[in-house]
Amino acid sequence: MSLAYPLLIQEDIAHLQATEKAVRDKTPTDRVRLLRFLKEGRVAGVSQTAEVLGYSVRTAQRWWQCLI
């Protein structure tokens, strides 16, 4: 079953991009980037996002659980 990430993520892409630029630390920026990639449909899911960002799948899954 595939999740409809763009529907689950309430923030719009412009807001996520602005937040990415405002955050200075790498990890919080990557957490926002995870949301933006999913919202844009750039990646198929959390696992693929983890690979693109260079984190373990488990780390990305934990971020997703904390963010939703």
N, C-alpha and C positions, 0 to 999 in steps of 0.2 A: 504494500500500500504506500503510495507516494503522498507526501504532505503538500498542501498548497501553501508553500512558504510565503509568497507575496501577500496572501490573504491573512496569514497569521501575524505577520510583522506590521504593526500599526503605523510606524513612522514612514514618511515618504522618503524617496531616494535623496532628494535635496537636503532634507534634515539630517539624514545619516552621513552624507558627505560633509556637511558643515560640522557635525559632531566629530568626525574623523580628524578634520583639520584643527579643531579646538583642543583635542586631547593630545598631550605631548609624549606620553609614555607609550612604548611599543605594544605591550600586552593589551591595555584598554583600547588602543587604536585597532588592533587586530580583532578584538571582540566586535567592535562596531563594523569593521570591514566584513566579518562573517555575516552579519545581518544584511549588509548592503549587497553582497554577492548573492545571497539567497533571494533577496527582494527583487534584484534585477534579473534573476534567472540565469545568471552567469555560470552557476554550478548546479548540479542536479540535487545535491543534498549536503548534509553536514559532513559526511565522510569525505566527499570530494573537496569541500571547502578546507578541511583540515590539511589535505594534501597540498592544495594550492598555497596555503599560508605557511606551511612547514611545521605544523603541529601534529601531535598524535590524534587519532580519531577520538579516543576517550576524552582528551582535553576539550576538543571541539564539542563533543556531546555534553560535557559538563557546562560549558559556556552556554550552549543552547538551552539547557534546562534552567539555568539561572536567569536567562534573558527573557524567557517567555512567561 
